[in-house]
């Protein structure tokens, strides 16, 4: 997979490399997940090289490592969970430090997988035939939780990838929508994505929510059953972003713009279905995701087994890398993340925190980099999230852009102008105490 060869084949990238006699080196950390595809394609298909960038990709195993290595300047930028810049803006979590996100890396890819033993118990107790929608599976899980509690059996243990992750909030949202309290009825633990299937096989956990391909690997190996996908929970949920230190962005402003242009071109290429087979072959390399190309291809096309018995499912737009403003860093989505942090007691509600959250995602940098391109660029920073109807969003060139619909699994709509009321509307929560005057930021 020569970068030079790939660069000759790439199309759709702004021809600026001729003005860059010396490539600018950018070191990027990533986790071996399919949603790192845009970063990987930017290197392997030559989009970064066309922008005069030498993109050095470094594979890591955990989000805490990604966080720390970015903080300690071992990485310039990183493939990051969308909630991580929000957590950093609010100075919560271990080793908090400033991060901004000027571009998202697409949508989709997550799933909730339960152990085969647990799912078979759900089938036996609740009469599931395997064709039920995700919320029916959640309701069946609730009955199992109640049954185990009544019989004095051990509490179920579920894993997600990081406390400040879409996986954590999506798993909690799904369970809570069925009446399962994630902090009282089950136990939540953190496991790095590549280890989730192994932990399920070993019996250390009863289920997990991680990104592709590890849910599918668990099914293929005969240990897991997929009961919900991201599309079932909230298809437009912010997934991964490109994170960077604010001072690095300021000191390397032109490089940031070139990198956004390169990633925009790579995202467009990844989104084309005719490129998914080649993309699967690239991701299958041991230096990237390292999973079988056959599984990766099916995952990228949204066609995969959900049960070891051979039951399969096709999910339209399981991955969206570029369409419908999938790379735009919506401030409203950062604010939804904040609402879930408050809901589950990770931070208090305070208007100062709302203001700080809004600064974590940087649509201004995205617009500046792509102004004049043929990529539709929203002219607004926020919108209602979870609408039943498609939203028509104004763009900077005046052409309306249709996005959605993007329903939540419980049918709620998040309005960024009414965050506190939205949080208060949930019956299940672990809300922290009110903020005090001395709280940061």
VOPAGU-2260 file (C-alpha; in pm, 1 decimal, decimal comma):
REM VOPAGU-2260
SITE   aa  ch    i         X         Y         Z
SITE  UNK   A    0       0,0       0,0       0,0
SITE  UNK   A    1     241,8     262,2    -125,8
SITE  UNK   A    2     141,5     618,2     -51,0
SITE  UNK   A    3     303,6     733,4    -373,1
SITE  UNK   A    4     109,0     484,4    -583,4
SITE  UNK   A    5    -213,0     569,2    -403,8
SITE  UNK   A    6    -158,5     938,4    -464,0
SITE  UNK   A    7    -147,8     881,7    -841,1
SITE  UNK   A    8    -490,3     717,0    -830,1
SITE  UNK   A    9    -667,4     967,8    -607,9
SITE  UNK   A   10    -928,9    1200,4    -748,2
SITE  UNK   A   11   -1132,8    1490,3    -621,5
SITE  UNK   A   12    -857,5    1652,7    -410,3
SITE  UNK   A   13    -765,2    2018,0    -446,7
SITE  UNK   A   14    -433,1    2037,6    -640,7
SITE  UNK   A   15    -231,0    2235,0    -389,1
SITE  UNK   A   16      63,9    1999,0    -340,8
SITE  UNK   A   17     264,4    2174,9    -615,0
SITE  UNK   A   18     288,3    2478,4    -388,3
SITE  UNK   A   19     426,8    2264,0    -107,4
SITE  UNK   A   20     790,7    2169,9    -189,6
SITE  UNK   A   21     840,1    2016,4     157,5
SITE  UNK   A   22     557,0    1796,0     290,2
SITE  UNK   A   23     431,1    1896,2     631,3
SITE  UNK   A   24     449,0    1604,6     868,8
SITE  UNK   A   25     133,6    1532,1    1073,0
SITE  UNK   A   26     137,1    1246,9    1325,3
SITE  UNK   A   27    -208,1    1104,9    1395,9
SITE  UNK   A   28    -311,3     842,3    1649,1
SITE  UNK   A   29    -600,5     605,4    1582,8
SITE  UNK   A   30    -779,1     301,2    1724,3
SITE  UNK   A   31    -827,1      -1,4    1492,6
SITE  UNK   A   32   -1190,5      60,3    1404,3
SITE  UNK   A   33   -1372,1      92,6    1073,4
SITE  UNK   A   34   -1460,1     453,7    1159,0
SITE  UNK   A   35   -1089,9     542,8    1128,2
SITE  UNK   A   36   -1140,5     486,2     753,8
SITE  UNK   A   37   -1132,4     852,5     654,8
SITE  UNK   A   38    -792,8     908,7     817,0
SITE  UNK   A   39    -658,2     586,1     669,2
SITE  UNK   A   40    -792,2     661,1     321,6
SITE  UNK   A   41    -647,5    1012,4     337,9
SITE  UNK   A   42    -303,8     851,4     360,7
SITE  UNK   A   43    -346,0     540,0     147,9
SITE  UNK   A   44    -538,7     702,7    -135,3
SITE  UNK   A   45    -309,8    1003,4    -150,9
SITE  UNK   A   46    -550,6    1277,8     -41,9
SITE  UNK   A   47    -310,1    1397,6     226,0
SITE  UNK   A   48     -13,8    1389,9     -13,0
SITE  UNK   A   49    -207,4    1598,8    -265,3
SITE  UNK   A   50    -242,3    1863,0       5,0
SITE  UNK   A   51     129,4    1860,1      77,4
SITE  UNK   A   52      93,6    1659,0     396,6
SITE  UNK   A   53     289,8    1358,3     513,2
SITE  UNK   A   54      28,8    1181,9     727,7
SITE  UNK   A   55     190,4     943,8     973,9
SITE  UNK   A   56     -68,7     709,4    1127,9
SITE  UNK   A   57       4,3     539,2    1460,7
SITE  UNK   A   58    -221,6     258,2    1583,8
SITE  UNK   A   59    -304,2     248,7    1954,6
SITE  UNK   A   60    -514,3      18,4    2172,0
SITE  UNK   A   61    -720,0     239,8    2403,0
SITE  UNK   A   62    -886,0     580,3    2415,2
SITE  UNK   A   63    -701,6     669,9    2734,0
SITE  UNK   A   64    -373,8     617,4    2546,8
SITE  UNK   A   65    -498,6     835,1    2260,7
SITE  UNK   A   66    -595,5    1105,4    2510,7
SITE  UNK   A   67    -262,5    1100,3    2691,6
SITE  UNK   A   68     -40,2    1079,2    2384,7
SITE  UNK   A   69    -217,2    1378,6    2232,4
SITE  UNK   A   70    -172,6    1569,2    2558,7
SITE  UNK   A   71     196,1    1477,4    2578,8
SITE  UNK   A   72     253,3    1584,7    2216,7
SITE  UNK   A   73     332,6    1239,4    2085,5
SITE  UNK   A   74      45,5    1298,3    1840,7
SITE  UNK   A   75     -41,4    1617,1    1653,5
SITE  UNK   A   76    -400,6    1506,8    1592,4
SITE  UNK   A   77    -603,8    1198,6    1672,5
SITE  UNK   A   78    -903,4     987,4    1580,3
SITE  UNK   A   79   -1117,9    1053,4    1887,1
SITE  UNK   A   80   -1453,6     979,4    2040,1
SITE  UNK   A   81   -1682,4    1277,0    1981,0
SITE  UNK   A   82   -1746,7    1325,9    2355,8
SITE  UNK   A   83   -1375,0    1352,5    2436,9
SITE  UNK   A   84   -1335,8    1718,1    2328,6
SITE  UNK   A   85   -1652,1    1800,2    2525,2
SITE  UNK   A   86   -1512,3    1634,5    2838,3
SITE  UNK   A   87   -1185,4    1822,8    2792,0
SITE  UNK   A   88   -1369,2    2154,4    2755,2
SITE  UNK   A   89   -1537,7    2085,1    3088,4
SITE  UNK   A   90   -1217,3    1965,1    3261,0
SITE  UNK   A   91   -1368,3    1630,5    3358,9
SITE  UNK   A   92   -1211,7    1287,3    3351,4
SITE  UNK   A   93    -851,8    1179,0    3398,3
SITE  UNK   A   94    -577,9    1408,8    3272,3
SITE  UNK   A   95    -813,0    1672,7    3124,5
SITE  UNK   A   96    -656,5    1915,3    2879,0
SITE  UNK   A   97    -795,3    2129,2    2596,7
SITE  UNK   A   98    -902,6    1958,0    2271,8
SITE  UNK   A   99   -1097,9    2097,3    1980,4
SITE  UNK   A  100   -1270,8    1913,4    1695,5
SITE  UNK   A  101   -1283,7    2099,5    1361,2
SITE  UNK   A  102   -1415,9    1803,6    1159,7
SITE  UNK   A  103   -1614,3    1484,9    1222,7
SITE  UNK   A  104   -1504,5    1157,7    1064,5
SITE  UNK   A  105   -1848,7    1030,0     968,7
SITE  UNK   A  106   -2144,2     857,4    1130,5
SITE  UNK   A  107   -2240,5     501,6    1218,2
SITE  UNK   A  108   -2069,2     176,8    1305,5
SITE  UNK   A  109   -2166,4     107,9    1666,4
SITE  UNK   A  110   -2374,3    -184,5    1788,8
SITE  UNK   A  111   -2482,8    -343,7    2114,0
SITE  UNK   A  112   -2386,2    -709,9    2142,5
SITE  UNK   A  113   -2494,5    -947,9    2417,8
SITE  UNK   A  114   -2348,3   -1286,1    2500,7
SITE  UNK   A  115   -2516,6   -1580,4    2332,5
SITE  UNK   A  116   -2604,5   -1725,3    2672,9
SITE  UNK   A  117   -2779,8   -1404,0    2778,7
SITE  UNK   A  118   -2965,5   -1366,4    2450,3
SITE  UNK   A  119   -3080,3   -1730,0    2454,7
SITE  UNK   A  120   -3212,0   -1670,4    2806,7
SITE  UNK   A  121   -3401,9   -1366,6    2672,9
SITE  UNK   A  122   -3548,9   -1583,8    2399,0
SITE  UNK   A  123   -3655,9   -1852,3    2644,8
SITE  UNK   A  124   -3808,4   -1614,4    2899,3
SITE  UNK   A  125   -3966,3   -1367,4    2655,3
SITE  UNK   A  126   -4036,6   -1579,0    2348,0
SITE  UNK   A  127   -3812,2   -1383,2    2110,0
SITE  UNK   A  128   -3783,9   -1531,2    1761,4
SITE  UNK   A  129   -3486,7   -1320,1    1654,2
SITE  UNK   A  130   -3670,6   -1074,1    1430,9
SITE  UNK   A  131   -3762,4    -823,0    1701,6
SITE  UNK   A  132   -3663,5    -453,4    1676,1
SITE  UNK   A  133   -3404,6    -311,0    1914,0
SITE  UNK   A  134   -3648,5    -177,0    2174,0
SITE  UNK   A  135   -3821,0    -515,8    2201,6
SITE  UNK   A  136   -3478,7    -659,9    2276,7
SITE  UNK   A  137   -3428,6    -392,1    2541,7
SITE  UNK   A  138   -3763,3    -476,4    2701,4
SITE  UNK   A  139   -3667,1    -845,5    2706,7
SITE  UNK   A  140   -3336,7    -754,0    2869,9
SITE  UNK   A  141   -3527,6    -566,0    3138,2
SITE  UNK   A  142   -3722,8    -882,4    3222,2
SITE  UNK   A  143   -3396,3   -1073,8    3253,9
SITE  UNK   A  144   -3255,8    -805,7    3485,3
SITE  UNK   A  145   -3568,2    -829,7    3701,6
SITE  UNK   A  146   -3560,3   -1209,2    3695,4
SITE  UNK   A  147   -3196,3   -1223,1    3803,3
SITE  UNK   A  148   -3254,5    -972,5    4082,1
SITE  UNK   A  149   -3556,1   -1164,6    4212,1
SITE  UNK   A  150   -3354,5   -1487,4    4218,2
SITE  UNK   A  151   -3042,8   -1341,2    4377,0
SITE  UNK   A  152   -2828,2   -1398,8    4067,7
SITE  UNK   A  153   -2517,9   -1189,1    3992,5
SITE  UNK   A  154   -2565,3    -845,2    3836,8
SITE  UNK   A  155   -2509,7    -831,3    3462,3
SITE  UNK   A  156   -2183,4    -666,7    3356,1
SITE  UNK   A  157   -2176,3    -456,5    3039,4
SITE  UNK   A  158   -1877,8    -292,0    2874,9
SITE  UNK   A  159   -1826,2      22,1    2673,7
SITE  UNK   A  160   -1507,6     174,6    2541,8
SITE  UNK   A  161   -1465,3     487,6    2753,4
SITE  UNK   A  162   -1672,5     684,7    3007,7
SITE  UNK   A  163   -1693,5     981,1    2768,9
SITE  UNK   A  164   -1801,6     797,7    2455,2
SITE  UNK   A  165   -2100,6     764,7    2227,4
SITE  UNK   A  166   -2094,2     393,7    2317,1
SITE  UNK   A  167   -2150,4     471,5    2684,0
SITE  UNK   A  168   -2430,8     720,7    2619,1
SITE  UNK   A  169   -2598,8     508,8    2350,4
SITE  UNK   A  170   -2591,0     191,6    2563,0
SITE  UNK   A  171   -2730,0     383,6    2861,5
SITE  UNK   A  172   -2993,8     558,1    2649,4
SITE  UNK   A  173   -3116,4     225,7    2507,0
SITE  UNK   A  174   -3134,9      53,1    2844,6
SITE  UNK   A  175   -3296,5     350,5    3019,0
SITE  UNK   A  176   -3559,5     376,6    2744,5
SITE  UNK   A  177   -3667,1      25,8    2847,7
SITE  UNK   A  178   -3661,1     107,5    3219,6
SITE  UNK   A  179   -3317,1     -37,6    3304,3
SITE  UNK   A  180   -3110,9     196,5    3523,2
SITE  UNK   A  181   -2748,5     159,6    3405,6
SITE  UNK   A  182   -2607,1     270,5    3741,3
SITE  UNK   A  183   -2836,0      61,4    3961,8
SITE  UNK   A  184   -2963,1    -242,1    3771,9
SITE  UNK   A  185   -2643,3    -344,4    3590,4
SITE  UNK   A  186   -2269,5    -277,0    3620,3
SITE  UNK   A  187   -2085,7     -77,8    3352,4
SITE  UNK   A  188   -1711,9    -127,4    3290,2
SITE  UNK   A  189   -1456,7       0,5    3038,9
SITE  UNK   A  190   -1284,1    -230,3    2787,4
SITE  UNK   A  191   -1077,8    -123,0    2482,1
SITE  UNK   A  192   -1261,1    -203,1    2154,8
SITE  UNK   A  193   -1017,8    -472,4    2025,7
SITE  UNK   A  194   -1056,1    -666,2    2353,4
SITE  UNK   A  195   -1436,9    -661,6    2376,4
SITE  UNK   A  196   -1501,4    -984,6    2183,7
SITE  UNK   A  197   -1235,4   -1168,6    2384,7
SITE  UNK   A  198   -1385,0   -1043,8    2712,9
SITE  UNK   A  199   -1727,0   -1167,6    2602,0
SITE  UNK   A  200   -1585,4   -1507,1    2508,6
SITE  UNK   A  201   -1407,4   -1533,7    2844,7
SITE  UNK   A  202   -1730,5   -1460,2    3032,0
SITE  UNK   A  203   -1586,0   -1146,8    3192,3
SITE  UNK   A  204   -1876,9    -940,8    3057,7
SITE  UNK   A  205   -2233,2   -1012,1    2946,1
SITE  UNK   A  206   -2244,7    -761,7    2662,2
SITE  UNK   A  207   -2082,4    -453,5    2514,3
SITE  UNK   A  208   -2129,4    -152,7    2290,5
SITE  UNK   A  209   -1832,3     -81,5    2062,5
SITE  UNK   A  210   -1764,8      15,3    1703,8
SITE  UNK   A  211   -1725,4    -212,2    1402,0
SITE  UNK   A  212   -1588,5    -462,7    1335,3
SITE  UNK   A  213   -1567,0    -601,6    1689,4
SITE  UNK   A  214   -1940,5    -667,1    1729,0
SITE  UNK   A  215   -1934,5    -866,0    1406,2
SITE  UNK   A  216   -1619,1   -1051,3    1511,1
SITE  UNK   A  217   -1797,6   -1166,3    1829,3
SITE  UNK   A  218   -2085,7   -1300,8    1618,8
SITE  UNK   A  219   -1856,2   -1469,3    1366,0
SITE  UNK   A  220   -1667,2   -1638,2    1649,9
SITE  UNK   A  221   -1994,5   -1767,0    1794,0
SITE  UNK   A  222   -1995,7   -1572,8    2121,7
SITE  UNK   A  223   -2219,1   -1271,8    2059,5
SITE  UNK   A  224   -2561,5   -1164,2    1939,0
SITE  UNK   A  225   -2616,4    -811,8    1803,0
SITE  UNK   A  226   -2940,1    -670,1    1947,4
SITE  UNK   A  227   -2920,6    -305,1    1836,2
SITE  UNK   A  228   -2717,5     -90,9    1598,6
SITE  UNK   A  229   -2641,6     278,2    1605,0
SITE  UNK   A  230   -2906,8     331,5    1338,9
SITE  UNK   A  231   -3164,0     187,3    1582,0
SITE  UNK   A  232   -3058,1     418,5    1865,4
SITE  UNK   A  233   -2986,6     748,8    1691,5
SITE  UNK   A  234   -2848,8     728,2    1341,3
SITE  UNK   A  235   -2712,0    1082,8    1341,4
SITE  UNK   A  236   -2531,8    1039,5    1672,4
SITE  UNK   A  237   -2186,4    1200,9    1667,1
SITE  UNK   A  238   -1930,2     921,5    1653,2
SITE  UNK   A  239   -1562,7    1002,4    1588,5
SITE  UNK   A  240   -1395,1    1338,3    1529,4
SITE  UNK   A  241   -1047,1    1463,1    1454,9
SITE  UNK   A  242    -915,7    1600,7    1783,5
SITE  UNK   A  243    -625,4    1839,5    1826,2
SITE  UNK   A  244    -477,6    2074,6    2084,2
SITE  UNK   A  245    -597,4    2434,2    2036,3
SITE  UNK   A  246    -243,3    2573,5    2045,3
SITE  UNK   A  247    -132,8    2326,2    1775,4
SITE  UNK   A  248    -423,3    2439,3    1558,6
SITE  UNK   A  249    -325,5    2803,8    1607,6
SITE  UNK   A  250      42,0    2742,0    1534,7
SITE  UNK   A  251     -34,1    2527,6    1228,9
SITE  UNK   A  252    -338,4    2705,3    1090,6
SITE  UNK   A  253    -260,5    2639,2     724,3
SITE  UNK   A  254    -181,2    2274,2     794,7
SITE  UNK   A  255    -517,0    2236,6     971,1
SITE  UNK   A  256    -696,8    2376,0     665,8
SITE  UNK   A  257    -505,7    2141,1     433,4
SITE  UNK   A  258    -580,3    1847,7     659,0
SITE  UNK   A  259    -953,8    1925,0     660,4
SITE  UNK   A  260    -950,2    1945,8     279,1
SITE  UNK   A  261    -766,8    1612,3     259,9
SITE  UNK   A  262   -1010,7    1446,2     498,3
SITE  UNK   A  263   -1307,5    1589,9     308,8
SITE  UNK   A  264   -1177,6    1430,1     -11,4
SITE  UNK   A  265   -1107,2    1101,4     163,6
SITE  UNK   A  266   -1454,2    1098,8     322,1
SITE  UNK   A  267   -1614,8    1153,8     -18,9
SITE  UNK   A  268   -1412,6     861,2    -158,9
SITE  UNK   A  269   -1503,0     635,3     136,1
SITE  UNK   A  270   -1871,6     717,4      94,1
SITE  UNK   A  271   -1888,1     584,9    -261,7
SITE  UNK   A  272   -2022,6     229,3    -247,5
SITE  UNK   A  273   -1808,6     126,9    -544,1
SITE  UNK   A  274   -1500,4     198,2    -329,7
SITE  UNK   A  275   -1606,4      -6,5     -26,8
SITE  UNK   A  276   -1439,2    -329,5    -141,2
SITE  UNK   A  277   -1106,2    -153,8    -190,4
SITE  UNK   A  278   -1152,2      28,3     139,7
SITE  UNK   A  279   -1211,2    -306,1     313,0
SITE  UNK   A  280    -885,2    -439,3     167,8
SITE  UNK   A  281    -696,5    -135,1     294,7
SITE  UNK   A  282    -847,6    -154,9     643,6
SITE  UNK   A  283    -775,8    -529,4     663,8
SITE  UNK   A  284    -400,8    -463,4     667,9
SITE  UNK   A  285    -240,3    -547,8    1002,3
SITE  UNK   A  286    -116,7    -190,6    1042,3
SITE  UNK   A  287    -478,0     -67,5    1042,0
SITE  UNK   A  288    -785,0    -264,1    1160,8
SITE  UNK   A  289    -637,0    -607,1    1099,5
SITE  UNK   A  290    -968,6    -790,4    1057,2
SITE  UNK   A  291   -1064,6   -1015,7     762,1
SITE  UNK   A  292   -1141,3    -815,2     448,7
SITE  UNK   A  293   -1453,3   -1026,6     387,8
SITE  UNK   A  294   -1604,9    -918,2     720,9
SITE  UNK   A  295   -1499,0    -556,3     672,5
SITE  UNK   A  296   -1659,1    -543,9     328,5
SITE  UNK   A  297   -1990,7    -671,6     461,1
SITE  UNK   A  298   -1976,5    -428,7     752,5
SITE  UNK   A  299   -1905,5    -135,2     520,8
SITE  UNK   A  300   -2205,7    -234,0     310,4
SITE  UNK   A  301   -2424,0    -275,3     619,4
SITE  UNK   A  302   -2468,5    -648,1     558,5
SITE  UNK   A  303   -2366,4    -872,4     846,7
SITE  UNK   A  304   -2465,5   -1165,3    1064,1
SITE  UNK   A  305   -2631,1   -1075,8    1394,3
SITE  UNK   A  306   -2646,6   -1429,0    1539,1
SITE  UNK   A  307   -2409,1   -1727,8    1509,7
SITE  UNK   A  308   -2705,3   -1931,6    1381,6
SITE  UNK   A  309   -2669,9   -1742,9    1052,3
SITE  UNK   A  310   -2939,6   -1481,7    1099,6
SITE  UNK   A  311   -2831,2   -1166,2     915,4
SITE  UNK   A  312   -2938,9    -809,2     875,9
SITE  UNK   A  313   -2893,5    -528,8     623,8
SITE  UNK   A  314   -2873,6    -177,0     765,0
SITE  UNK   A  315   -2896,0     101,9     511,9
SITE  UNK   A  316   -2630,3     367,3     565,1
SITE  UNK   A  317   -2465,0     173,7     845,0
SITE  UNK   A  318   -2167,2     397,8     767,8
SITE  UNK   A  319   -2202,1     748,2     627,0
SITE  UNK   A  320   -1863,7     908,5     571,4
SITE  UNK   A  321   -1951,6    1227,4     380,9
SITE  UNK   A  322   -2316,9    1266,6     278,7
SITE  UNK   A  323   -2569,1    1479,4     469,8
SITE  UNK   A  324   -2298,1    1691,8     633,9
SITE  UNK   A  325   -2156,5    1385,9     812,2
SITE  UNK   A  326   -1824,3    1568,0     863,4
SITE  UNK   A  327   -1969,3    1890,7     997,4
SITE  UNK   A  328   -1895,1    1941,5    1370,7
SITE  UNK   A  329   -2245,3    2030,4    1487,3
SITE  UNK   A  330   -2244,7    2231,9    1809,6
SITE  UNK   A  331   -2594,6    2096,6    1882,6
SITE  UNK   A  332   -2450,6    1744,6    1890,6
SITE  UNK   A  333   -2180,0    1853,4    2133,7
SITE  UNK   A  334   -2458,1    1997,4    2350,3
SITE  UNK   A  335   -2651,8    1669,6    2335,1
SITE  UNK   A  336   -2338,4    1495,2    2459,9
SITE  UNK   A  337   -2327,1    1743,3    2747,4
SITE  UNK   A  338   -2691,3    1668,0    2829,0
SITE  UNK   A  339   -2606,2    1299,6    2869,7
SITE  UNK   A  340   -2304,3    1379,3    3083,8
SITE  UNK   A  341   -2536,4    1572,0    3315,2
SITE  UNK   A  342   -2804,6    1302,2    3301,8
SITE  UNK   A  343   -2561,9    1034,9    3421,0
SITE  UNK   A  344   -2394,3    1240,1    3690,2
SITE  UNK   A  345   -2060,9    1305,8    3521,7
SITE  UNK   A  346   -2102,2    1682,1    3564,5
SITE  UNK   A  347   -2355,8    1933,6    3694,7
SITE  UNK   A  348   -2580,9    2147,8    3481,6
SITE  UNK   A  349   -2462,8    2507,9    3454,0
SITE  UNK   A  350   -2497,5    2766,2    3178,5
SITE  UNK   A  351   -2122,9    2823,1    3194,7
SITE  UNK   A  352   -2073,2    2459,4    3103,3
SITE  UNK   A  353   -2312,6    2499,6    2811,6
SITE  UNK   A  354   -2097,3    2785,5    2682,6
SITE  UNK   A  355   -1777,6    2586,3    2729,4
SITE  UNK   A  356   -1924,5    2283,0    2550,2
SITE  UNK   A  357   -2017,5    2495,7    2249,5
SITE  UNK   A  358   -1649,4    2584,0    2203,4
SITE  UNK   A  359   -1530,4    2222,5    2181,9
SITE  UNK   A  360   -1657,8    2171,0    1825,7
SITE  UNK   A  361   -1522,4    2422,0    1572,1
SITE  UNK   A  362   -1747,3    2462,8    1266,5
SITE  UNK   A  363   -1570,1    2794,0    1194,5
SITE  UNK   A  364   -1247,9    2608,7    1107,0
SITE  UNK   A  365   -1441,0    2360,8     893,2
SITE  UNK   A  366   -1609,5    2641,0     697,8
SITE  UNK   A  367   -1285,7    2830,4     647,7
SITE  UNK   A  368   -1104,5    2525,6     510,0
SITE  UNK   A  369   -1377,4    2416,6     268,4
SITE  UNK   A  370   -1513,4    2753,7     155,5
SITE  UNK   A  371   -1535,5    2753,4    -223,0
SITE  UNK   A  372   -1538,3    2373,6    -251,2
SITE  UNK   A  373   -1830,7    2169,3    -380,7
SITE  UNK   A  374   -1899,2    2024,7     -35,1
SITE  UNK   A  375   -2230,0    2155,1     108,7
SITE  UNK   A  376   -2139,7    2355,0     420,8
SITE  UNK   A  377   -2409,8    2434,7     678,8
SITE  UNK   A  378   -2446,4    2805,1     754,5
SITE  UNK   A  379   -2573,5    2733,3    1106,6
SITE  UNK   A  380   -2393,9    2567,1    1399,8
SITE  UNK   A  381   -2691,4    2401,4    1569,6
SITE  UNK   A  382   -3019,4    2232,8    1483,9
SITE  UNK   A  383   -3283,6    2022,2    1657,0
SITE  UNK   A  384   -3159,3    1664,3    1692,7
SITE  UNK   A  385   -3375,4    1352,9    1665,3
SITE  UNK   A  386   -3646,7    1489,2    1438,9
SITE  UNK   A  387   -3903,3    1260,3    1276,6
SITE  UNK   A  388   -3893,4    1465,0     956,6
SITE  UNK   A  389   -3597,6    1561,5     742,6
SITE  UNK   A  390   -3441,5    1896,4     832,4
SITE  UNK   A  391   -3364,7    2152,6     563,4
SITE  UNK   A  392   -3043,0    2326,0     659,3
SITE  UNK   A  393   -2921,0    2650,4     496,5
SITE  UNK   A  394   -2570,7    2638,5     351,6
SITE  UNK   A  395   -2312,8    2912,7     305,8
SITE  UNK   A  396   -2373,2    2916,7     -70,4
SITE  UNK   A  397   -2749,6    2945,9     -21,7
SITE  UNK   A  398   -2839,3    2595,3    -141,1
SITE  UNK   A  399   -3070,7    2410,5     101,6
SITE  UNK   A  400   -2931,4    2083,8     237,7
SITE  UNK   A  401   -3167,2    1807,0     349,9
SITE  UNK   A  402   -3058,1    1606,7     655,8
SITE  UNK   A  403   -3235,3    1325,9     838,4
SITE  UNK   A  404   -3479,1    1219,8     966,6
SITE  UNK   A  405   -3272,7    1105,1    1264,2
SITE  UNK   A  406   -3505,5     964,4    1528,8
SITE  UNK   A  407   -3392,4     862,8    1876,9
SITE  UNK   A  408   -3506,5     516,3    1985,5
SITE  UNK   A  409   -3752,3     672,5    2234,6
SITE  UNK   A  410   -3885,0     935,7    1993,6
SITE  UNK   A  411   -3759,7    1237,8    2191,1
SITE  UNK   A  412   -3631,1    1552,6    2021,3
SITE  UNK   A  413   -3331,8    1741,4    2158,2
SITE  UNK   A  414   -3360,1    2119,1    2130,9
SITE  UNK   A  415   -3027,1    2289,2    2208,7
SITE  UNK   A  416   -3216,4    2594,1    2336,2
SITE  UNK   A  417   -3384,0    2389,5    2612,3
SITE  UNK   A  418   -3114,3    2158,6    2749,5
SITE  UNK   A  419   -3217,1    2165,5    3114,1
SITE  UNK   A  420   -3580,9    2086,7    3035,2
SITE  UNK   A  421   -3465,7    1799,2    2813,2
SITE  UNK   A  422   -3254,3    1652,3    3094,1
SITE  UNK   A  423   -3538,0    1691,0    3343,0
SITE  UNK   A  424   -3777,7    1505,4    3111,4
SITE  UNK   A  425   -3605,0    1170,4    3167,1
SITE  UNK   A  426   -3741,5     943,3    3439,6
SITE  UNK   A  427   -3410,6     760,0    3486,9
SITE  UNK   A  428   -3094,8     955,9    3558,6
SITE  UNK   A  429   -2804,0     991,9    3798,5
SITE  UNK   A  430   -2797,2    1368,8    3809,1
SITE  UNK   A  431   -2517,2    1541,2    3998,1
SITE  UNK   A  432   -2570,6    1818,5    4252,4
SITE  UNK   A  433   -2616,8    2177,9    4131,5
SITE  UNK   A  434   -2301,1    2358,2    4029,2
SITE  UNK   A  435   -2135,2    2586,6    4280,3
SITE  UNK   A  436   -1984,5    2927,5    4210,4
SITE  UNK   A  437   -1631,9    2790,2    4225,5
SITE  UNK   A  438   -1679,7    2515,9    3967,5
SITE  UNK   A  439   -1478,4    2521,0    3647,6
SITE  UNK   A  440   -1464,8    2613,0    3369,7
